[in-house]
Amino acid sequence: MTTMRTSSSRQTPTDWTRNHARAAGAFYLITFLASIPALLLIAPVLDHADYIVGAGSDTRVLWGCLLDMVSALACIGTAVAVLPVVKRTNEALALGFLTSRLVEAGIILTGVVSLLSVVTLRQDLSGATGTTGEDAVTLRTVGEALVAVRDWTFLLGPGFMAGVNALLLGTLLYRSRLVPRFIPAMGLIGAPLLLASGIATFFGHNDQLSAWSLLATLPIAAWELSVGTYMLVRGFKSQTLQAG
């Protein structure tokens, strides 16, 4: 009986974190998996300046916007799920991570609303006013402005804020050793690269779709995929929790 109680008490510290780790890992993978097809689905409205006065692919774009909404909500979920565990390492950094995730989600949703506005204007006004003349020019200008808003949200959200998120959570996980240290190390290495690429794009010295931007994004993508998979499959390291 004593042996059973001792064994049970040793397992207790890991039990309460298991669901938190699984939820955080699942949300991380959802953000990773939803954002890629979303970018492909909304391509028609991003790549065609005359989308708002053309035939359009509204259903495709709407699905892309829906996936971006899912990604934004899952973005918040990652921070909410992991907060009770990582705040034991540093509560200020943990709250900072939650706040940065909320900001990133808000920026992403702003971009979604701008694209939904393009779809609504195309459906409601382009047919009534025609596709030629001053009305068409005005609609096209409005459409380009709304797409420009989305482009900036893509830079500031998945660009800048993703780098900030990686710095905050990477630091928490690296200090706490809740996951193998090489995983947060990828985030801590990739975050400055992503931020540098974003700053260069911000001041017009780089393009969001350039090779440099792609290379700067790869370490962060590897970090998010690795940390999400590890937390979902393995949870947090039991030795670290028992020591804590």
N, C-alpha and C positions, 0 to 999 in steps of 0.2 A: 504493500500500500504506500509506504513511504517513497519507494522508488518511482511508482506511478505519479505521485504528486510532484516529485522533483522534476521528472521528465516533462510533465504538463507545464510547470512553472517556467521551465527553460524555453518552451515553445511560445509562451504567451507574448513576449515582446514582438515577435514576427507576425502574429496573427492579425493584429489590428491594422498593420500596414499593407497587408497583401492586396486587399481590395483597392486601396488607394493606388498602389503601384499598377495594378491591372487596368484600372480606369484611366490613369494618366498615360500609360502606354498605348491603350486603345485610342484615346483622343489624339495623341501625337501621330499615330499612323493614319487616322482619319484625315487630319489636316494635310498630311503628306500625300495621301492618295486622292483626296478630293480636289486639291489645288491644281494638279497636273491636267486631268481631263477638262477642268473648268477653263483653263487657259486655251485649250484647243477648241472648245465649244464656242467661246465668245470671239474667236478669231475673225469671223465675218464683219462684226461691227467695229473691231479695232483696225482692220486692214483696209477697209473700203470707206473712203471719205464720203461717198454718196449713199451710204447705207440707208440713211434716214429718208431719202427720196426714191429709193429703189424697191425692188421686190422684197428683199430681206429674207432672213432665215430665222424668224422670230422664235420658233419652238426650240431650235438649237441654242440660241442665245439665252433663252429663259432657263433651260436646263443648266447652262453654264453658270448663270447667276445663282441658281438654287444651290449648286455645288459650292460656290464661293460663300454663300450664307452658311452652309454646313461647316465649311472650313473655319469660318469666323467663330461660330459657336463652339466648335471643338477646340479652337484656340483658347477660349476662356476655360473650357473644361479641363485642359491640361494643368492650368495653374490652380484651379479650385481643388482638383483631386490630389495634387502633390503638396499643397500648402501645409496641411497638418503635420506632415512628416519633415519637410525641409526647414520649417520655421524653428525646429529644435536646434538646428545648426546656427542659423542667424535669422532672427525674425525680421529685421529691417530688409535684408536682401530678399527674403521670401515674399514680403509684402510688395517690394519693388517689382518682383517678377510677376505677381498677380496684376499689379497696376499696368505694367508694360504690355501684358497680354490683353487687358481690357482696351488699352489704347490701340493696339494693333487690330483687334477685332472691329473697333469702331471705324478705323480708317478703311478696312476692307469693306465694311457695309456701306460706307459712303460711296465707294467705287461701284458697288452693286446698284445702289439707287441711281447713280448717274447713267448706267447702261440701261436700266429699266425705263428711265425717262426717255432715252433714245427710242426704245421699242414702242413706247406709248405714243410719242409724237409721230413716229412713222405710221402707226396704225390709224391714228385719229386725224392727222392733218395732211399727210402727203397725198393721199388720194383725193381729198377735197380741194386742195389748192393746185393740184397738178404738179408735174415734175419739171416745168419750165418757168421762166420768168423770175421776177423778183422774189416771189414767195418761195420758190425752190431754192434760190440762193440763200435766203434767210434761214430756211430749215437746215440747209447743209451747214451753214455757219454755226447754228445752235448745236447741231449734232457733233461737229468737230470740237466745240467747246466742252460738251459733256464727256466726250471720249478723252479729251485732254485732262479733265478732272480725274477720270479713272486711271490714266497713265501716272499721274502724280500720286494717287493713292497706292498704286502698285509699288512705286519707288519708296514711299514713306512707310508703308505697312510691311509687306513681306521683305522689304529692303532694309531700311534703317531699324525698325522695331524688331525684326527677326535677329539682327545682330545684337541688339541690346538684350533680348531674351536669352540668347545663347551665353552672353557674358554673365548674366545674373544666375541662371539655373546651372550653367557649367561650373561656376565658382562654388555654388552650394553643394553640388554633387561631388566635385573634386575634393572639397574640404571634408565632407562627411564620409566619403568612401562608400556611399550607398550602392554605387555601381562601380565596375572596374574603371580605374582612372583614365585609361586610354579613351574611353567614350567621351567624358566631358572635355578631355584634352582636345578632341577634334572640334568641339564647339568653341573652345577658348582660342584655338588657332584660326578657325574660320571666321569668327565674329569680326576681328579687325580687318580681315580681307574684304568681307562683305560691306562693312561700313566705309572703307576706303573707296571701294567701287561705287557705292551709293553717293558719296560726297563728290566724286569725280563726275558722276552723271548729273548731280544737282547743279553743278556749275558749268555744265555743257561740255566737259572734256571727255565724256564717255557716253556710249549708247547702252540702253538697258538690255539690248539683245546682242551686244558685241561678244567676241570671244573672251575678253577680259572679264566681263560680267558673268559669263558662264563658268569660267574657272573659279571666280571668287565665290560662286554659289555652291559649288560641289562639296567643299568641306562641311558647310552648314547642312546641306541635304544629307550627307553621310551621318552627321551628328544626330539629326532628328530621326532618321530611320533607325539608327543603332540604339539610341536611348529609348525610343518607343518600343522596339522589338524586345529589348532586354527587360524593361519593366513589365511588359505584358507577359512574357514567357517565364522569366526568372524572378521577378519582383526585386525587392531590395536585399542586399547581402545580409544574411542572418547574423553573421559574426559581428558586423558593425552595429546592428541593432542591439544585440545582447551586450556588447561592450558599452554602448550608450546607456 
